[in-house]
Amino acid sequence: MSEGDTAAGLSADEIIDVVDEQDRVVGQVRRAEAYARGLRHRAAFVLVRDGEGRIFVHRRTAHKLVFPSLYDLFVGGVLGAGESYDEAALREAEEELGVSGLPQPEPLFRFLYEEGAHTWWSAVYQVRCDLPVSPQPSEVAWHGFLTEEELAERLEQWPWVPDGLEAYRRLRAGA
């Protein structure tokens, strides 16, 4: 998941919804304030597979606000104020992959991610992308499509974003 700043997506100054333990909106703040104060908000994670079933994996850029330079199994990001999970999943997937005309990602499950000062309700999706991808250089330092076997090897070798690992663990467990 890409929980940091995006060039085409939400900036640190944009307004996001703050939510409670039941994912109900309880206020709105600037994104930077939500991060600084550890306020719970919403994020969409999208697992992307190509026509061969390989999973899109990328390394986040070093300037990301959250989890810089770590590898991620998902594209996605923070929801804007009033934005639905479904809207954000499609917007973020198209932005980060650098495509348009992607099918609406399929919702899989939601979970509350909480680790230290990081807390967000996370909606997990999947989508098939048969389009040639051109990821945003501001978001993605490296990318590739990996088979399940290649991914299993890399999970032990590379440093991964913890929220994405949690989402993937839940997905594999049949969340």
N, C-alpha and C positions, 0 to 999 in steps of 0.2 A: 504494500500500500504505500502511497506517497503522501505522507502527512506533513510535508513541508511546503514552503512557498513555491508557487508556479508562475511562470512568466505569463502564460495565457489564462491561467486559472485565477484562483483567489490570491490576492496579495495580503501582506501583513496588516494592511489598513482596512480591508474589507470586513463587513459585518457578518458574523455567523451566529447561529442559534446556540444558546447554552441549554443543556437538558439535564433532567434529574435521573435517578436510578432506574426509572421506568421509561426513559426516553421521551419524556414530556418536556416541551419547551418551557423554560422558566425565565428566559431573558435573552438579550442579545448584546454582544460586545464585539470590539475589533478582534480580529484573529490573533494579533500579537498579544493582546491582553489575555485572551483565553490561554495561550501558551504560557505567558509569564505567571499567571495566577493558578495554573493547573485546573482550569474549568472544563468540565465535561462537555463535549460537543459531539457532532456526528461526522462519520466518514464512510465512504463507499470503497470497497475492495473488489477488483474485477480480475478473475483468473482468465487469462487469454490463451486459447489454443489455436494453432494453425490448422490447415486442412489435413495435416499428417498426425494431428493429435499432440504435437509437441507444445510445451508450455513456454510462454514468453517470460523471460527472466531478464532483469536489468540491475545495473549498479547505479545508485543514486549519485547525483553530483555532490561535490564537496561543500557547496554553499547552502544546502538544504537546512532549514531551521531545525528539523527533527530527523534524527538518524542519518546524518550525512555520510556519504561514501559507502553505505552498506548495500548489500544485495537484497532484491525484493522479488517475490513470486507473483505479486499483484501490481496492477496499475490502479490508480484511484486517487482519492484525496478527500479533503474536507468539504462538507456541504455548505453552500451559502445560506444566508438567512432566508427562510421560507422555501428553500429548495427541497424537493423530495429525494429520497434515496435513489429511485429509478432515474430521475433526471440527472443527478450527479454521476451515477454510474456510467451512463452513456456519454455525458459531457467529458468526464475525466478520461475515459478509455479513448475516445477519439482524439482528445488533446495530446495525451501522452504518447499514443501510438502514431500520431501524425496522419490520421486517416479521417475520411468522412464517409457516411453511408453505412456505418457499422450497424448490425442488427441490435435491437434492444437487449442488453445483457439479462440473463435469466437469474432471478433472485434465488439464493440457496438457503441462507439462514442469517440470523443476526446474533451478535454477542456483545457484551460489555467488556472492553479491554481496559484493564487498570494495572498500571505498573509505575509505582512512584508518583511523579507529578503528571504522568501521561494517563489520561482517561477519556475514552470516547466510545460511543455506541457505534458499532461496526456492522454494516450490511455487506454480506459477501455474495458476489455474483460470479457467473461464468459467461463467456461469450466465445464464439468462434470467429476468427478473423482470417479471411482468405485474401485480404487486400495486402499489397506491399506496404510494410510499415516504414515510417520515417520519424522516429522518436525525437521529441524536443531536446535539443542540446542543453537547454537550461534545466531540464529534469533528469535526463538520462546520460550517464557517462559511458556506458557500455550496454549492449543488449544482445540477446540471442534467443533462439527457440531450442529448448532442451527436451530430450526424451525423458520419460519417467526414470529410466535407469541413470542417465546423466545427471538428472536433478538429485536423485538419491545420493550419488557420490558427492556432488557439490554441497549438499546440505551439511555434510561432515567437514568440508574443507573451507568454505567461504564464510565471512561474517554477514549475517542476515539481520534484517529489521525484525525486532522481537514481535511486533503486532502481526506482521505477515506470517511469521512462523507459527504463532498461535492460531491464526485463521486457517493455515494449511493443516495443522495438526487436527483441528476440529473437522475440517473438510474430509480428511482421510479417515477419521473416526466415524464419519457418517452423521455429523452434527445434525 
